[in-house]
Amino acid sequence: MASSSHAPLFVLFLLLLIPSLRTAPNATAVVSRIAFGSCANQSAPQPVWEAIVEFDPQVFIWLGDNVYGDNKRPFRVFGRERTVGPWKNVPRFYPATEEELRRKYELAKANPGYTKLRERAQVIGTWDDHDYGLNDAGKEFSGKVFTQRLLLDFLDEAEDSSRRQQAGVYTSYMFGPEGKRVKVIMLDTRYHRDPLLSDGSILGDPQWQWLERELHGPQSEITIIGSSIQVVSNLSATTGPLFYVESWARFPRERERLFRLIDSSKRNGVLFISGDVHFGEIARFDCGAQYPLYDITSSGLTQSVENSVPAVFRSIMRLLAVLTPTPMRVFTPNCRHKSCSYGQPNFGAIEIDWNSVPHHIKVELRDVQGNSVGGVQFPISELQPLNTVLNKKQGHSFELHCTLETELPWLVRYRLALLFFGTIAGFVIAVVLLSIACLSATNICPKKCKTS
Ligand SMILES: [Fe+2]
């Protein structure tokens, strides 16, 4: 009698438990579907969540710019504040107040699509510059203590979590039972980062020591390292001096240290995921460790290079993407565009087939409808020493997936800049020649007219 009278209460208690059971799968549950993404403007429409929910991931990984926390001034050439050109005297970005940033996170968290995802999957993540507090900021940013607290609130980090006590948001997770383990390491590329162009540190000493322990720790079949900025691609080396993006390659010694650490840890199955650049691509470096190091970049959930320009310029952007030398990019027949990069909103989808022997992993970039725009699929055993196959492409002046962008022949590396400045030079020369021709014509005519 007593037990039946308490039954409704017991059922209610179980129902209350359901959301937490869903959002925190126990450590031994097999994880075979993981989604990831970056760069989500909280004020923009976010239809991509429907496609992510449809993919039905068990874990979703934020890779930074989870909100655009800092504020942006409009471009202004004339007037007291100039934010464009060599004469600019005001930074284009400035930090939000704590209250402003909290409101932005609340807006992002209230998005119905994202809410649906949080009910179904465990959401984890790190940050990039705009949610850290300021565009391109590093360790010098003074607001990082309160922005760390707000990010961890957004991620529902437990109040007593050690992550709330440390300097920076780096952390790790281990999913799955023995034999089917997936480790996820989330790096913090902001809190301790030295200034750009310093070739100093990205992670800082305490995080390096932690990472060393993580990589040497208990084994896992797959280890996903989440970095807000790209690890393998070095776009700036081939798009400079036209424009630059942040990446590990801009801190060459730090990146070399990362590859050496993975190599010396003898840890198999490591792959990177990254965000930041507002387009998606899959890159691979075969000369960093004893097996290929993949870096799957998904960016962004709302922000994208093609949506930042008028529609008529999109085909030009795709042409420029084809012309950009990319020795690390993985080209597969299933890419939507010839460049094998994707400049529209996208997310990353990882599927692990634990039933196949050997186990297989499939990593795709998907568009807002959930359709694949490119991807790779390989046995996990490919991410082990002795299985390295250097993909040497014949007839090229470089070795695919091995020659760094900075080692490309000069004419190849600066192809875009040469094209850009060559076009401007051609235009200027054409205008000058036309002017000379016009002047000559006006000089000749009066003389002829006078004579006649
Ligand atoms: Fe971004």
Boltz pocket constraint, residues with backbone or C-beta under 6 A from the ligand:
constraints:
  - pocket:
      binder: B
      contacts: [[A, 39], [A, 64], [A, 65], [A, 130], [A, 276], [A, 277], [A, 278], [A, 300], [A, 303]]
      max_distance: 6.0
